[in-house]
Amino acid sequence: MARNQKNAKRSPKRTRDERSPVLARAEAYVKKEPVEYGKPFIVMEDSAKNTFAYDGAAWNPFHLSIADCQSSCLVKMLPQKVNGKTRYEVRAPISRA
C-alpha cells in the first residue's frame, strides 16, 4: 500500500543565505622539491637493535639506527635474514650545495 505523504514531516524553509555554505579558502598547493638519493648500501640490524654496515671487508657498527634512517633516507627491508639479523637496503639523500 502507498503511504500517505501528507503526514510526512517537512523541514522548515530556509532562506538563500542559510542554504549557501561559506566556502573556506583552499590553501595553495606547494610542490615538494624532488629528492635525489645516492647509491644503496646494506645495513644489518640484530635483535638488540644494533646496526652494522658493510665496508667491503667487515661489518662495522653503523652510527644510525634503522628508525633514524627511515626519517631521512629510503629504507627497504630485504627478505633474507643472515644469522638472525635483518637486512635493509638504505639510500641516503644527496645534499646539493
N, C-alpha and C positions, 0 to 999 in steps of 0.2 A: 504494500500500500504506500501511496505517496504521503509524505509528511506535509503538514500544514506549515508553509513558510511564513505565514502572517505572524505567528507567535515567536519567531526566532528573534533573539536579542540582536540589536543593532548598535554599533558603536556610534557615539555622537559625532556629528560632522565637525571637521576641523577646518580652520582657515588655511589659506595658502601658506602663510608664514609658518604655521605649525607643522605643515606637511614637508616642507623642504628642509632637509638636514643641512647643517652648517658643514661645508666641506673643509677638512683640515688641509693645510698646505703641505704637500708631499715634499720631503727633503730631496734635494738634488742628488742623483746617483754619482758617486765618485768612483771612478775606475781604479782598481788597485794596480800598483806598479808590478810588472812581471818580475818574478824572482828567478834568477839563473842559478842552478845548482852545479857543483863540481862532480868529480868522479866518485862513484860509490866505493865505500870501503866496508869491511866486515868487522862487526863488533860482537863479542860474545858476552852473555850475562849468566852468571851462576845463580844458584838458589839463594845465596846471601845478597843478591842484587849488586854484586861487584862486576864491573865491566872491564873487558880486555880487548885490545885492538892488536891486529897482526901487523908487524912492521917489515915482514919479509923474512925474518929469521926466527922470531919467537913471539909469543903472546905477552904483551906488556900491559900493565894496568892503564886504563883509559881514564882521563880526567873528568868526564861527564857520565852521569847515569843515563839510562835509556829514557827516563821521564824528562830529563833536561834536554836530551837530544830531540825528543818529539816536539818540544816547544819551539825550537828554532830550525830544525832540519827535517828532511824527508826520511822517515824510518819505515822499513818494510821488514816484517818478521819472516824469516826463511823457514821452510817446513822441516828441515833436517836439524836434529839435535846432536851435538857431539859431546860425549862423556857427561851427559846430563845438563849441558849448558845450551841455552837458547841462542841461536844465531840471528843477527839482524844486519840488514844492509842499510847503511847510513849515507846520505848525501848532504853535505854541508852547503849552505848558500855561498856564492862567490860575492865578495864585497867589492863593489865598484867605487873607486875613488876619483 
